[in-house]
């Protein structure tokens, strides 16, 4: 007896059904992947928070500050060839990256460089490739001082997905490094700051909501009115102030009490402070000035001002 197989029409119907199911399921799977990456990122930040707590317990409650608060921000590893120097002289090396401070967690708390990478951020795990041999031996990761620089496989910004409360002195010659005893609502780390995002460029005008499909390429970062006006601004306007890592929907934020939350806005620091830019003006500050922040495009290493010990200013090193 002959076995009856599928007819061509039946086969086409099955293929059509499978294609329809795939079309329905693919967007859902994409959302699941984004959520999974978001959760992994949050878990990494949680681990970094625990490492900061261990470091602070060993260093008079102070979170990592490479070279001490008297140094200045170099913003790029290539500006200071010290990352693989076994005995750097901090009296000479007066310009350090922010990532050099975070690298103290690798040196002193044995944190894996993998933890500094968000799966949605586009950064890679630092391996220490390019480090020069010392006495004929390749240095270990705990012998190094930063996530790369001159002679390495990349710059620090290529290997760190997170921003960090600005630890060095500003151009007013003052510094406000973060302590474990600071307010619980202070943000310690978060996804990279949009103010150092190479995809955002200055613009003399604000794009309308009808143009929001391309805002990230042509809109400057602007202060948003986050006062008591009903928060009527369009979603795309405050998304400009969110990190790019998670599609500008929001950012994972590590707070000083070591809990991590995914926040859809950046005015989430202590006193509803904008975590990505300094408070606006010399003070005293009203709620709007705290929530909006200074609103300067790409504040840069020469313009960072941390107004006081409750002013959250999370920064990361420049990409190029």
C-alpha positions in Angstrom: 0.0 0.0 0.0 1.3 3.4 -1.0 2.0 5.9 1.8 0.3 9.2 1.1 2.6 12.3 1.5 1.8 16.0 1.7 0.5 17.5 -1.5 2.1 20.7 -2.7 -0.9 22.8 -1.5 -0.8 21.2 1.9 3.0 21.9 2.2 2.5 25.5 1.2 -0.3 25.9 3.8 2.0 24.5 6.5 4.9 26.8 5.4 2.5 29.8 5.4 1.3 29.0 8.9 4.9 28.7 10.2 5.8 32.0 8.5 2.8 33.7 10.2 3.7 32.2 13.6 7.3 33.4 13.1 6.1 36.9 12.2 4.0 37.0 15.3 6.6 35.6 17.6 9.8 37.4 16.4 8.8 40.8 17.9 8.0 39.1 21.2 11.3 37.3 21.2 13.1 40.5 20.5 11.4 42.1 23.5 12.4 39.1 25.6 16.0 39.5 24.6 16.0 43.2 25.4 14.5 42.5 28.8 17.0 39.7 29.4 19.9 42.1 28.6 18.4 44.7 30.8 18.3 42.2 33.7 21.9 41.0 33.1 23.0 44.7 33.0 21.2 45.3 36.3 22.8 42.2 37.8 26.2 43.4 36.8 25.6 46.8 38.5 24.4 45.0 41.6 27.7 43.1 41.7 29.7 46.3 41.2 27.8 47.8 44.0 28.7 45.0 46.3 32.4 45.4 45.2 32.2 49.1 45.9 30.9 48.3 49.4 33.9 45.9 50.0 36.3 48.5 48.7 34.8 51.3 50.9 35.0 49.1 54.0 38.7 48.8 53.4 39.3 52.5 52.5 37.6 54.7 55.1 34.1 54.5 53.4 35.5 56.1 50.2 34.5 54.5 46.9 37.3 54.0 44.3 39.3 57.1 43.3 42.4 56.3 41.3 45.3 58.7 42.3 43.1 60.5 44.8 40.7 63.4 44.3 43.6 65.8 43.5 44.0 64.4 39.9 42.1 65.6 36.9 40.0 63.8 34.3 41.9 62.7 31.2 38.6 61.3 29.6 40.6 59.1 27.2 43.2 56.4 28.1 45.4 57.6 25.2 46.1 60.8 27.1 48.0 59.0 29.8 50.2 56.0 29.1 50.0 54.5 32.6 47.5 51.7 32.3 50.2 48.9 32.3 52.8 50.8 34.4 53.5 48.5 37.4 54.5 51.5 39.6 52.8 54.7 38.4 53.8 57.9 40.1 50.6 59.7 40.9 52.5 63.0 41.5 53.4 62.9 37.8 50.3 61.2 36.4 47.9 64.1 37.2 45.3 63.2 34.5 43.4 59.9 34.9 40.4 58.4 33.3 37.2 57.7 35.3 37.6 54.1 34.3 40.9 54.0 36.1 39.0 54.5 39.3 36.6 51.7 38.5 39.6 49.5 37.6 40.6 49.6 41.3 37.7 47.1 41.8 39.6 44.7 39.4 42.9 45.3 41.2 41.7 45.3 44.8 38.4 43.4 44.9 39.1 40.8 42.2 36.1 41.9 40.0 36.1 40.4 36.5 36.3 42.9 33.7 33.2 41.0 32.2 31.0 42.6 34.9 31.7 46.0 33.5 30.0 45.1 30.2 26.3 45.5 29.5 25.2 43.1 26.8 23.2 45.9 25.1 26.0 48.5 25.3 28.3 47.3 22.5 31.4 47.2 24.7 33.8 44.2 24.9 35.4 42.4 27.8 38.8 43.8 28.6 41.6 41.1 28.4 44.7 43.2 29.0 46.1 42.5 25.5 48.9 44.8 24.6 50.3 45.1 28.1 54.1 45.1 28.1 56.0 42.4 29.8 57.7 43.1 33.1 60.9 41.1 33.8 60.0 38.8 30.9 56.5 38.0 32.3 53.1 39.1 31.0 51.3 41.1 33.8 48.1 39.8 35.2 44.8 41.9 35.2 45.4 42.8 38.8 48.8 44.3 37.9 47.2 46.8 35.5 45.7 50.2 36.2 43.0 50.8 33.6 40.9 49.3 30.9 43.4 50.0 28.1 45.1 53.0 26.6 48.1 53.5 24.3 49.4 50.1 23.2 46.2 48.2 24.3 43.5 46.7 22.1 41.4 49.8 22.7 40.5 52.8 24.8 38.8 52.4 28.3 35.5 53.5 26.8 35.5 50.4 24.6 35.4 48.1 27.7 33.2 49.9 30.3 29.5 50.2 29.8 28.8 52.3 32.9 29.0 55.9 34.1 30.3 56.7 37.6 29.8 59.5 40.1 32.5 62.1 39.1 35.4 61.4 41.6 38.0 64.1 40.6 38.4 67.8 41.1 36.5 70.1 38.7 37.7 73.4 37.2 36.9 75.1 40.4 39.5 72.9 42.0 37.0 71.1 44.2 36.1 67.4 44.4 33.2 65.5 45.7 34.0 61.8 45.6 31.3 59.5 46.8 31.3 57.8 50.2 29.4 54.7 51.4 28.0 56.9 54.1 26.4 59.4 51.7 22.6 59.6 51.2 21.0 56.3 50.2 19.4 57.9 47.2 22.7 59.0 45.6 23.4 57.2 42.3 26.8 55.5 42.3 26.8 54.1 38.7 24.4 53.8 35.8 24.4 53.0 32.1 26.6 55.4 30.1 25.6 59.1 30.1 23.9 60.4 27.0 26.0 63.6 27.4 29.0 61.8 26.0 27.1 59.9 23.3 28.8 60.3 19.9 25.5 59.8 18.1 24.0 63.0 19.6 25.1 66.2 17.9 24.3 69.9 18.8 21.4 71.5 17.1 20.1 75.1 17.2 16.5 74.0 17.1 14.4 71.3 18.8 12.9 68.8 16.5 9.2 68.4 16.6 7.5 65.2 17.8 6.6 64.4 14.2 10.3 64.1 13.5 11.1 61.8 16.4 12.2 58.9 14.2 15.5 60.7 13.7 15.8 62.8 16.8 18.8 60.9 18.1 20.9 62.1 15.1 20.0 65.7 15.0 18.7 66.9 18.4 20.9 68.5 21.1 20.4 67.4 24.7 18.1 70.0 26.2 16.9 70.8 29.7 13.4 69.5 30.0 10.7 71.2 32.1 10.3 68.7 34.9 8.5 71.0 37.2 4.9 71.0 38.4 3.4 71.4 34.9 1.9 68.0 34.6 4.9 66.5 32.9 3.3 67.3 29.5 6.3 67.0 27.4 6.4 64.3 24.7 8.0 61.0 25.5 10.8 61.5 23.0 11.9 64.8 24.7 12.8 63.2 28.0 14.2 60.1 26.3 16.9 62.4 24.9 18.2 62.4 28.5 18.3 58.6 28.8 21.2 56.3 28.1 21.5 54.8 24.6 22.3 51.3 25.9 18.6 50.2 26.3 17.1 52.1 23.3 16.8 55.3 25.3 13.8 53.8 27.1 15.7 54.2 30.4 18.7 53.1 32.3 19.8 50.8 35.1 20.9 52.8 38.1 22.9 51.6 41.1 22.0 53.5 44.2 24.1 54.0 47.4 22.0 51.6 49.4 23.2 49.0 46.8 19.8 48.4 45.1 19.5 48.6 41.3 16.4 49.9 39.5 15.6 50.4 35.8 14.5 54.1 35.6 12.7 55.6 32.6 13.9 59.1 33.4 17.2 60.6 34.5 15.9 62.8 37.4 16.2 59.9 39.8 19.1 60.9 42.1 18.7 62.1 45.7 16.2 65.0 45.8 15.1 64.0 42.3 18.5 65.1 41.0 19.3 64.6 37.3 22.0 62.0 37.5 23.7 62.9 34.2 24.5 66.6 34.6 25.3 69.1 37.3 22.7 71.1 39.1 21.8 74.3 37.3 23.2 77.6 38.5 25.2 78.5 41.6 22.4 77.9 44.0 20.3 77.9 46.2 18.6 75.3 43.9 14.9 74.9 43.4 13.3 71.7 42.4 13.3 72.4 38.7 17.1 73.3 38.7 17.9 70.1 40.5 15.7 67.9 38.2 16.7 69.6 34.9 20.4 70.0 35.6 22.7 72.4 33.8 21.5 71.2 30.4 24.8 71.8 28.6 25.5 69.6 25.6 28.6 67.4 26.1 29.8 69.0 29.4 33.2 67.5 28.8 36.1 67.0 31.1 36.9 70.8 31.3 33.4 71.8 32.2 32.3 69.2 34.8 31.1 70.9 38.0 29.8 68.9 40.9 28.0 71.6 43.0 27.9 69.8 46.3 27.9 66.5 48.1 24.3 65.7 47.0 24.8 66.6 43.3 24.8 63.5 41.2 27.0 63.9 38.1 27.6 60.5 36.5 30.2 60.5 33.7 32.1 58.1 31.5 35.2 58.4 29.4 34.9 59.6 25.8 34.7 56.9 23.1 37.3 58.4 20.7 
